Amino acid sequence: MNKKRKNIWWIIRKNVFILSAFFLCFSASLLAQDHSDKADSIMIKVLGIRDLYRKYIYEYEAEAYIKGSTHIVKRNLLYRYAPRFLYLNRKGHNMFVESIVDIHYTAPNYFAQQIKALNGNKLNADDIRKRVMPFLNVNIYNPTLFNDHVLFPGINRIFHYYRFEYIASSDTLGKTIHQIKIIPKMRSQKLISGFLYIVDGTWMIYRFDILGKWEFSKFRVQTEFGLQPDNFLLPLNSTVIFYMDLLGNETINYYFSNFKYRSVKSFQSQEKEAKVNYDVSDYFSVRVDSLPIIKDSLFWAENRPVPLSNYEKSLIEDSRKREREPDSTALNKPQFKYSSEGLIAPQSVKYNNTQFSYSGLLNPLKLAYSKLEGVMYWQQFKLHKDFASGKELQFSPQFGILFRRQELYFNLPAYWLFAPGKFGNISCSFGNRNRSYSSAIIDQINKETPVNIHFEDFNLEYYKHFYTELGIQYELTNGLLLYGGLNYDWYIPVKTGKEEMQFTGNYSNGDVIDLVQNRYRAFVPMIGLQWTPGQYYRINGKRKEYVGSSFPTFTLEYAKGIKNWFHSNSDYRRIEIDAQQRIPLGLMRSFQYYLGAGKFMQAKSIYFADFNHFQRRYIPQSWNDPIGGYFHLLRGDWYNAANAYIQVHCMYELPFGVLKFFRSVSRDILKERFYVAQLYTPALPCYTELGYGVGNFLGNIGFFVSFNRGKYESIGAKFAFELGR
């Protein structure tokens, strides 16, 4: 009997435990659901009023004090060779910097800054301008934050990317503040996590504390906004922390900023809409006319709104001590030390207004790959001199090596900006292009069925192509550019198995007569117009820069080959037209298209079908360069077979596409792109390429498939580094 009672009691206790556990789980679930629902309802109210708050402050002028310190946790030999875009001091010292910056803001998200005073060096200035400033330029009510680095959309899409959790409430200055946790639903550098602190009733964001990733660093940004009428919605202070752990090197950068406002203008809805002003000189810019380094301790003591910590004071003292002490190792340093650092990392040397830079002779980031060319290695050099009048003289040679074809491609451009306010410049260039063949073969190719063409069957006579260009450009009115120039091309036969004709003209075999008779020259004057309606621009110093338009850019170009001028034996006319545009679609999405056409006309001699806007590129382009004129899987022979062409390129870019379903790889992807390209030429009437690419600050990779008259032809890939461009 006792045993039976014990069993019954054990069963009762077991059931009570199970019911209690179920009740607790159910209660926790309801509580979590309640917290989630409460957080969602608050965020809906916040986003519902964001358009009002986004434009409430129309304009302000402020002075920001920024101080920062670098703490090196650990480092190794690689630290010394780190490229400058990592913002690391190569000597491995803990550093301190402080600056005073004038800020001019205009709604909805236009910022201009000018560094007035700096206690540090050029590396510190670059750190503040390029890395810290984007995190201080924040209108939290915009759908994108930190200069379009982070996505924070409106009500319709916010819950696709984030979920929210209610944490607690507190009392600040007599107001109830709700703390909301931000949790991203997918891994991406475009999304953030952290906390928002929201004022009950007004539903304004009083403070945020958010975390994310930017390039190689994790970041944390804490910003507090004003609640009183004189500083309502304005940032009062901000803390930015960067943490980097890369290849055994670990550093922490800490920055604090404080804002003082000189003038604030509120948005007046009853004001008449102002006339469109295409001059946006004060938008999205950070100006440093000269590096304003001030090390006077009295000056900073008077201008610091917050005192320095003991650690910051010690960093300043250490810096002063290093400046006073002579570098005892300087005389014993090997002379090749600097050049050895420059072998793998980009280098820049500046003296007065003249600067020389190069990309690092053995820099692995200068490697690229594509199916047609295989592995490519390229180099860039740049020598430029700035003048006080805004004029500029620049020489920037580029070289590219195609290992599979064992060929060197080069371009040696020089540039003189003589009218900086009107885009007036004179340029000249010397280089080479892909080996080509003459128009003598075009008629034979056009008689063939495109799907059956095999260029190996034509026994093509290839020519090396060297060119010289002299051009001039001037702006007639805003958005309308007139340009022209003189082109001179050499086409030198390639004799397989024999000595090739050298560019110098020195011959030493019996083929001299044939080679001389078959060499071609083309003297080609050219004139063109480029027009962009509604072109926005900024004046940077004394130079004018185009910054975008809501309309397409149209180009019309005409060229005439003149026979017997400078030994030219080419007589033809060439015309090319194109239109291109990038259309923002919101939330970091965009659609870009390019339409182009060209034709050789009235040809009275053999010529080479080399168009300016339809040709292969052998030096890798930046992912952010305009699309057009280039097909990734189309072999170079097809370009020379075209005496006319029509091409269409379309590209759709978005931050989250296919990879949002693959969490393991989506975190470090910033952009996805979908490509469609179509080509018509008489020899190739229907050629199509489809592509998909992904990219980030490190590099980009694309996959492409081509079709000839709708039938599958080939598949391939390309890869290029973006880091350090």
Sequence and secondary structure as in RCSB ss.txt:
>XXXX:A:sequence
MNKKRKNIWWIIRKNVFILSAFFLCFSASLLAQDHSDKADSIMIKVLGIRDLYRKYIYEYEAEAYIKGSTHIVKR
NLLYRYAPRFLYLNRKGHNMFVESIVDIHYTAPNYFAQQIKALNGNKLNADDIRKRVMPFLNVNIYNPTLFNDHV
LFPGINRIFHYYRFEYIASSDTLGKTIHQIKIIPKMRSQKLISGFLYIVDGTWMIYRFDILGKWEFSKFRVQTEF
GLQPDNFLLPLNSTVIFYMDLLGNETINYYFSNFKYRSVKSFQSQEKEAKVNYDVSDYFSVRVDSLPIIKDSLFW
AENRPVPLSNYEKSLIEDSRKREREPDSTALNKPQFKYSSEGLIAPQSVKYNNTQFSYSGLLNPLKLAYSKLEGV
MYWQQFKLHKDFASGKELQFSPQFGILFRRQELYFNLPAYWLFAPGKFGNISCSFGNRNRSYSSAIIDQINKETP
VNIHFEDFNLEYYKHFYTELGIQYELTNGLLLYGGLNYDWYIPVKTGKEEMQFTGNYSNGDVIDLVQNRYRAFVP
MIGLQWTPGQYYRINGKRKEYVGSSFPTFTLEYAKGIKNWFHSNSDYRRIEIDAQQRIPLGLMRSFQYYLGAGKF
MQAKSIYFADFNHFQRRYIPQSWNDPIGGYFHLLRGDWYNAANAYIQVHCMYELPFGVLKFFRSVSRDILKERFY
VAQLYTPALPCYTELGYGVGNFLGNIGFFVSFNRGKYESIGAKFAFELGR
>XXXX:A:secstr
 HHHHHHHHHHHHHHHHHHHHHHHHHHHHHHHHHHHHHHHHHHHHHHHTHHHHHHHEEEEEEEEEEEEEEEEEE 
 GGGGG  GGG   TT   EEEEEEEEEEEETTTEEEEEEEEEES HHHHHHIIIIIHHHHS  TTSSEETTTTE
E   HHHHHHHEEEEEEEEEEETTEEEEEEEEEESS  TT  EEEEEEETTT  EEEEEEEEEETTEEEEEEEEE
B STTTBT EEEEEEEEEEEETTEEEEEEEEEEEEEEEEEE  TTS       B TTSSEEE SS  B   HHHH
HHH SS   HHHHHHHHHHHHHHHS  TTGGGS TTHHHHHTTTS EEEEETTEEEEE  TT GGGEEEETTTEE
EEEEEEEEEEE TTS EEEE  EEEEETTTTEEEEEEEEEEEEETTTTEEEEEEEEEEEEE  GGGHHHHHTS G
GG  GGGGT   EEEEEEEEEEEEEEETTEEEEEEEEEEEEEE  TTS    TT    STTHHHHHHH EEEEEE
EEEEEE TTEEEEEETTEEEEEEESS EEEEEEEEE TTGGG    EEEEEEEEEEEEEEETTEEEEEEEEEEEE
ES  S      SSS    S   TTS   S  SS  THHHHT SEEEEEEEEEEESSSGGGG HHHHTT  EEEEE
EEEEE SS S EEEEEEEEE SSEEEEEEEEEETTEEEEEEEEEEE TT 
